[in-house]
């Protein structure tokens, strides 16, 4: 966690103090109270509806949380373009194929959710315990939803792990068809929502200085391809040249095809 960030776990109501204490212990964070909020830069708030991360400084932005039932996720699922959208084309989704995917930089899981909604089975790897907790909460709420709960439970699997450690340990039969990477990148975005989330996520985990080495690991572990999401005008990651690219208005997907399969260990 970035040195300037101090996070406490807060219960939004007295009835939630016990589960908040359990969460604080799991994350190795202090259990905080409203009276001591000034000691923290951020609060992980357990509310009756969800788990959310809040900036506690005066004038701080609104809460960050994972939501797959309403809002942007629901809109993308219904109107995002189905299997014809750039993300789907990038991972190789076709009419009769649904590749297995490891999202090695899961964040709040939005792209993984889109891929799962289109039929992919996705394992989500997130190395920040706090972000993983937000993601776990969002997935749990989605799993209870009548409309999407069944396939959320079947196709989305969260693993609180560092991809750099997890991927090289996969057995041959565990290797996914696709490894998906969306490394943190210090670029400008137009919407305040994205700015807010990028700022908070970067504050927690920093920039992904190891993105190039993660790409090298992913290229050894994927069966068919590695997909790297980038801002449209950003340079490619250090390493091999992508085989091709799939572009959206503000985003580019760099696709690396795997040519003959190899074992999942770097040399």
PyMOL commands that set and color helices and strands:
alter all, ss='L'
color gray80, all
select helices_A, chain A and resi 14-27+34-39+71-79+82-84+86-91+110-117+129-143+149-155+163-169+172-174+192-205+211-221
alter helices_A, ss='H'
color red, helices_A
select strands_A, chain A and resi 7-11+30-31+42-46+51-55+100-103+121-125+156-159+178-181+225-231+244-247+251-257
alter strands_A, ss='S'
color yellow, strands_A
deselect
rebuild
show_as cartoon
